[in-house]
């Protein structure tokens, strides 16, 4: 089961599709995520440089990731580019689509368990796409925030089942906050004092939180806090800063903290 979006993609959007026809001057691509939508990749948008034979680059049935260059809704034309998609965008889009296909499968499992007809299941999927722009993201929300967030969209029974599958298959993302301690000491044992001051950061640790301190070149020491959410990470970071600062002052070490942008 594949649930597709209605309407047109936006200009600049990264989309995934399947090559349906290859001509000497370009290729037609059926958009996997959109209902009955086909775009065209002109030969000059297939790859950089001169192309002798377009079939050396694209073939019928091939999956391609494209950037939407222009959309003419009146004429039903969608202009696409393959060459304007960088490797990072291509990998991210492919993974995004794989995740979406998994989410469709999970929805099918729920449908079978609850005895929901396929047409009704499609309606549910479309509601999730309308609300979250992706069925997979809806599952992520249920995994991170709890199934209750989906009740207004799909009802309690289905939301509970989505929550169960989401917790089984989606590992919550970890978040990181970072910064630098700048520590200086003119004492003969200054290095040992600095190390001792930095050790105080680890006393801010909580269950489920990781603290890492890395040497970044004197007098800078990088601290990285990893947690399940930003609120916890920020709280631990503030605690760590306070502990290191107090310890440094007791040891006669000059200390300053610089926050690193996320």
Buried (B, 14 or more C-beta within 10 A) or exposed (E): EEBBBEEBBEEEEBBBBBBEEBEEEBBBBBBBBBEEBBBBBBBBBBBEEEBEEBEEBBEEEBEBBBBBBEBEEEEEEBBBBBBBBEEEEBEBBEEBBEBBBBBBEBBBEBBEEEEBEEEEBBBBBBBBBEBBEBBBBBBBBBBBEBBEBBBEBBEEEBBBBBBBBBBEEBEEEEBBBBBBBBBEBEEEEBEEBBEBBBEBBEEBBEEEBEBEBEEEEEBBBBBBBBBBBBEBBBBBBEBBBBBBBEBBEEBEBBBEBEEEEE
